[in-house]
Amino acid sequence: MATSNNNLTGLDAAAYLRKSRMEEGMDTEEVLAKHRKALAAYAAAHDIHIIETYYEVVSGESLYARPEMLRLLEDVEDGRYDAVLVMDLDRLSRGRMKDQGIILDAFRDSGTLIVTPEKTYDLSDDLDDEMAEFKTFMSRREYKIINKRLRRGLKQTIQDGCYVANAPYGYRKVTVDRKPTLEIYEPEAKFVRMMYDLYLQGYGCVSIARYVNSLGAKPHRSAEFTRNSVAHILRNPTFAGKIVWDQKTHIRKGSKGNPKHITIYNPRDQWTIVDGMHPAIVSQETYDQVQAVLAGRYIPSRNDGTVRSSLAGLVRCSNCGQHMQRMTMKGTPYLLCTRPGCCASTKFELVEGRVLSYLEETLARMELEQQTGTGRDTAVLDNTLEAIQKELAAAQRQKNRLYELLELEEYDLPTFRERMAAVKEKISALERRQRETERTIEQARLADPASLVRKIRAVLDAYDAGDAAGRNAMLKSVLDTVWYEKKKKTKPTDFQLTFDLKPF
């Protein structure tokens, strides 16, 4: 039997807010504001002091895809709260058993209560502990059954020719006879036809992207079309009236030892392609002609889980922040930004050589510092970080205050969203500055410079003997990011690189 909710007076608590699967499709901010109001009323009735509220706006299945839950667990393990308020126990976790165990262990070991409007769980009590484990187990079982039904229903829906994903460029989502499908959106569809026609006339994807951008075409999720987005439209059978599924395989973070989520593009013969209910923007004949031209031209390699570049995922464009890509032109590998007109490209071997030269110079400098005993003072950086953290705390309080003003009906919803967007943008910028400053401090202090010296020396000694994947792994073991900059119409070697070393 769960602990009574009558003896909670004077507790210091946190509130954790997260949408449930039953609330999918509803506005996240409205749902969380409603839950916050309910928990605040419950806390006031029981004289519980809510110190901080954690808003989980990104509700992933994995624990590590939920940043607010990770932050809450750190605070719970530090013993910051007597209790945590949630709408239901399964809001904490209904995902993998491993994640549920980590969450319950944090509450059990710290002695922190889990308080819901119906029951309070004290995991130091055997009965409460068993009930919490049983309820999370049943929640997990229900979650798996729902997912299995959804996957089965989704597969049948696709086989029937329905379209269930986000509408691609040139289309809008509609419902016909209670079935999800697409209708042509002519202001965008005209650019899709133009891309196919121009490609058949011999224009490349970069030239097409520049041309449609100049005419005012704008993709759904970025500022402008790029070589990759045009190539995706030219390859996508949806525009010929087909439904395509199984184009990608997702390997979750932690699965099979992977340190991050990996997306692998499957070969075309593994795709599921059926006739769709929606009308085609281009004819099947035109689509087939474009595929024939594509097959005869060089197409940059797609991700199949194999690393083919020693600088893969390491070099970013200083102008736009996107990853630079290796592309072979007339037999020569180049490193270029995928955003049209952003910055000039450079021969791959020149960039790779500059990276190795930097490591050699860094190794020589650090060995000299070890011999002379010189170091770097981080007092100024520490003060800068403290100032950023104060600004960030103030911005977080401002964000929480916006929810309160919405609940008090001081703001209407459009005003709330406008102000919230501005605050979130400010918080994002401050968090980025905080991460950059912390990284700089870590690099400056170099808590174990001897370890970094050994690591760099090992990389330089083994580099020539490694393949592309091995070289990439070696560089990533000592480098966090390499920032690339090069102006148009400059000499081949007139490019600049800025390096972020990994902290040791």
N, C-alpha and C positions, 0 to 999 in steps of 0.2 A: 504494500500500500504506500502511495507516495506521501511525502511529507506535507503536513498541513500548510496552507497559505496564510494562516492567521498570525504567525510569529515572525514577521518580516520587518518590523518597525526599526527604522534607523539604519538600514543596510545601505552601504555605498555600492552602486550597481552601474552596469553598462547596459545599453539596449542594442540589440543586433537586429537589423531589418533586412529581409530578403524576400523576394517574390517566390511563391510556390508555383508548381507546374499548372495548377488549376487557374492561376492568374495570368498565364502566358497570353500575350496579345493585348493586355491592358497596359495603360501608360505606367511605366515604372515609377516615375516621380509621384504620381497621384496615389499609387498603391502604397509606396513607402511612407508618404505623408499621412495616409489614413492609419497605417499600422503604428506609426510614431505617436499619433494622437491617442490611440487606444492604450498603448503601453504607458504613455505619460499619465493618462487618467487612472490606470491601475496603480501606478507607482504613487501617485498623490493620495489615493484612497488607503494605501498601506504604509504611508510615510517612508517610502523608499526614495533615496536620493540618486538620481541618474546623473552620473559624472560625465559620461560621454556616450554618443550614439554612433554606431557603425552602419553606414549605408552601403549595402552590397548591390551596386547597380549592374555589375557584371556577374551573372549567375551561371557559372560553368559547372559541369558535372564533377570535375576534379577539384580537390581541395586547393591545389596550387594554381588554379585558375580563378581563385576568389581572394583578391588582395586584402579586402577588409577582414575576412575570417582569419587570414594569416596574422594580420596586425592584432586582432582581438586575442588570438591564442598566445601571442607573445606577452600581452598585458596580463592575461589570465595566469600564465605560468610565473610571471613576476609577482603575483599576489596583489595586483592593483585593486581588484574588486572583491566584494563579498558575494555578489551574485551577478548573473547576466539574464536580462529579460528578453524573451523571444515570444512570438505569437504561438508557435508550436515547436515541439522538440525536433521535428524533422526539418525545420528551417535551418538548424545547425548543419545537418548532413543527412542526405538520403542517397549518397553516391556509393563509392566502393567501400567494402568492409574495412580496408586498411585505413581509409580516411576517417571513417567513423571511430575506429579504435584510437587514432591520434587525438581526435577531438575529445572523446570521453576521458582518455587518460589525462589530458591537460586539466580538465575540471576535477577529476578524481584526486590527482596528486596535489593540486593547489587548494583543495577544499572549497572551491567556488560553487555556489548553488546555481542551478538552472531553473529559472522562474518563468512559468507560463501562466496565462490567466486562469487555467484550469487546475494546474498542479505545480508543486515545487519539488525538484529532484535534488536530493543530497546524496551524491555518489559515494560518500563515506559510509552510508547506511546500506547494508546488504540488500534489503528489499528494494530500495530506490534504485540501486545499481542494477539489479536484475531486471527491474521494470524498464529502465532506460535502455539497457541492451536489447531487451525483447522488442521494445517499440521501434528502435532504430533498425533491428533486423526485419521486422514486419514492413517497415517503411521501405527498406531496401528491396524486399521481395516484391512489394507493390510496384516500386519504381521499375524493376526489371520486367514485370509483366506488362506494364503500360508501354515501355519501350519496345517490347517484342510485338505487341499489337500495332503500335505506330509504324514500325518497320514493315510489317506484313501489309498493313493498309496502304502505306506509301508505295510499296512495290506494285500493288494492284492498281493504284491510281495512275501510276506512270504507264503501266501496260495498257490502260484505257485511253492513253493519249493526253492526259491532263498535264498541266504545267504547275509545279508546286514550289519552285524556287523563286528568287527575286526576278522581276522582269528584266530581260536583257535590253540593251540599247535598241531603240526602234519599236519597242512594244510597251503595252500597259497591261497590268493584271485585270482580268474580268472573271465573272462567273456565268457559265451557261448551263442551264438545267442543273444548278447546284454543283457544278463541277468547275474547278479552277482551270483557267486557260488564259490565252493572251489575245489581245487585239492590236492591230497595227496602229502605231502613233506616228502619223505622217511627218510632223516636223522633225523627227529623228530618223524615220525610215528612209527619207530621201538621201540622207548622208550615208546610210548603209549601202543603198544601191550605187551611190557614187563611188564608194570604196571598192566594190566589186568591179564596176566598169573601169575605173582607173587602173586597177591591178591587171586586168586583162589587156589594157593598152600598154603595159610594160612599166608602169610606175612602181616603185618600191614602197614598203610600208612607212619608212621615214618621210618620204615625199608626200605620201597620201595624208599622213598625220598633220604635217605642216599645212597642207592645202585646206583640209576640212577645219582645222583650228582657225585659219584666217577667215573662213566663212562664218564663224560663230558657233560651230558645233562644239558641244560640251558633254563629255561622258558623265555617267551618273555618280561616280565615286571618286573623281579626281578633277583637277583644274583643267586639264587638256588631254587630247589623245597623244599616245606615244606609239613607237614602233610595236611594242608588245600588245597594246590594246587593239590596234588595227589588225595585227596578225591573229589575235584571238577571235575577232569578228569574222575574219575571212575563213577561219577553220571551223567555226561553230555551225553544226547542222541545223540548229534551231531556226536559222534564217531561211532554210529551205523547207520549213514546215515539219521538222522532226523533233522528237523528244530524246534527249541524250542523258544517260545516267552512267554511273560507275566510271567517270573520267578520272577520278582521283582515289587514292587510298590514303587514309589518315592513320598515322602511327602516333599514339598518344605519348605525351611526356612521361617518362618512367617505364613505358612498355618496352620490353626487350632491351633494357639498359640504355634507351635513348635519353640524352640529357634535355631534349626539348621536343616540342611537337613537330613532326615531319609530315609533309604532304608530298606524295609521289604521284606523278602523272602516269596513268596506265597506258599501255599501247592501244591503238585504235581498235584492234580486234577483240579487246576485252570490254569495250563499251557496250552498254545497252541502248540500242537505237530503235525507236518505234515511230510510226506515223502519229503526229500530233493533231489535236483538234484545232489548233490555231492556224491562221492563214500564213502562207510563205511570203517573205519580203522579196526574195530572189527566186528564180526558177531553179529546179533541180539541175537543168542543163548548165545554167550559169555557175551554180555551185560546183558541179563536177569539173567544169573547165578551170575554175580557180584552183581546185585541189590538184589538178594535173600540173598547173604552173608552179604551185607551191612545192610539189614533189620534185620538180626539176631544179629548184633554186636552193641556195643554202638557207637553212632555218636554224637559228641558235638552238643548241641542245636544251631539252627540257629536263626537269628534275626527275631522275629515276633513282635517286638515292646515292648516285656515284659522284664523287668530287673530281672534276677534271681541270680545275684551276687552282694553282698554289695560293692565289689571293682571294678565293671564293669567300664571300661573306665578311671580308676584312676591310676593304677599301670603300669609303663613302665619298660622295660628291659634296664639296664644301658649300656649293650654292643651294642645292635642293635637299640634301641629306639622304638621297637614295643610294642604294648599293651600286657601285660600278660593276659592269659586266665585261667578261672576256668575249671578244667576237673576232673571228678570222675574216679578213677582207683581202682578196687576191693572194691568198696563201700566207699572209702575215697576221699574227695575233695582235689585236689592239685591246686596250682597256677604255671603255666609253660609258658615259652616262646615258641611261635609257630615255631620259627626258629630252625631246627634240630641242636643239638650240641652246642647251643649258651651258655646256662647257666643251672645250676641244678635247679630242681623244689623243691618246699617246700609245706608242708601241708598248706592248705588254712587257717585253724584256727590259725596257728602260725603267719602268716602274718597279719591277721586281728587283732589278739591280740597285735602285735607290733605296729600297727597303732593306736589303742586305747591308748596304753601306752604312745606313743609320745604325743597324745593330752592331756592326763592327766598331763604329765611333763611340757608341754608348758603352760597349764593353771596355774599350780603352780608357774612357773617362772614368768609369766606375772603379776600375782597377787602380787608377791613379788616386782617386778619392780614398780608397781603402788604405793605400800606402801613406798618404798624407794626413789621414784622419779628419778630413774636412766633411762638413755636412750642411744641411739647409735648415734655416729657421722658418717655422711655419706659423709664427704668431700672427702675422697679418692675415694669412689664409684662415686661421682659426676664428679671428674676429669677423671676417667676411661671412663665414659659415654661420656663426651665431646670429648675425643680423638677418641672414636669409631665413633661418629657422624661426625667428620672431615674426617676420613678415608672413611666413607660411602659416604659423599658428593663428595669426590675426585673420588671414584669409579663410582658414577652416572655420573659425568662429563666425565669420561673415556668412559663410555657406550655411551653417546650421541655423543662423538667425533668419535666413530667407525661408526655410521651412516653417519656422515659427510664425513669420508674418503671413505666409500663405494660409496656415491653419487659422489664424486670427482674422482672415479675410481682409487684411490690409492691402494685399496684392491680388489682382485677378490673374488667371493662369497665363495669359500671354506675357504680362509684365514679369511674372515670376520666372518664366522660361528665359526671357531676354536677360534678366539680371543674373540668373543662375549660369547661363552660358558664359557671361563675362567673368564671373567669379571662377568658374572651372578653368577658363583659359588662363587666368592669372595664376591659379594654383598649379596648373600644368607647367607654366613657365618657371615658377619658383622651384618646383620639384626638379625640373631639369637643371636649373642653376645649382641646386643643392647637390645633386648627383655629380655634376661636373666638378664642383668645389671639393667634395669629399674624395673624388678620385684623384684630384690634383694633390690634396693633402697626403693621401696614401702613397702616391708616387714620390712626393717630396720627402716624406719620412723614411720610406724604404726600410721598414722595420727589420728586414733581413736582406740587406743588399748582397751579401755573399751568396744567398740562394739564387737571386736573379742573375748574378754574374755567372754562376755555374750553369744556369738554364740557358742563357744566351750563348755561352761558349759551346754547350752541347748542341744547340740548334745549328750554329755555324759549322761545327765539325761534321755533322751528319747530313746537312742540307743537300749537298750534291748527290748523295747516294739514294735519296728518297724519290718516290714517285709523286705525282701531283697531290694525291690525297695525303700522303705522309708529310710533304712540305707544308701543306695547308695546316695540318694539325700542329706541326712544329712552330710555325709562325703564330698561330693562335694561342700557343702556350705562353708566349711572352708579350704579344701585342693584343690590345683590346680593340682599337680602331685606328685606321690610317685614313686621314682626311686628304682628299685630292683636289687640286685647284689648277686650272690652266685656261688662259684667255685665248680667244680666237686669233688666228693669224699670227701665231708666235712660233718660235723655233721648236723643233721636236723635243729638246731638253729643257725648255722653259716652262716647266710645271713645278708646283710646290706640293710637298707632302708634310702634313702635321701628324705626329704620332702620339697615341695614348698607350703607354705601357701598362701591362697588367700589374696590379699591386701585389707585392710579395712581403 
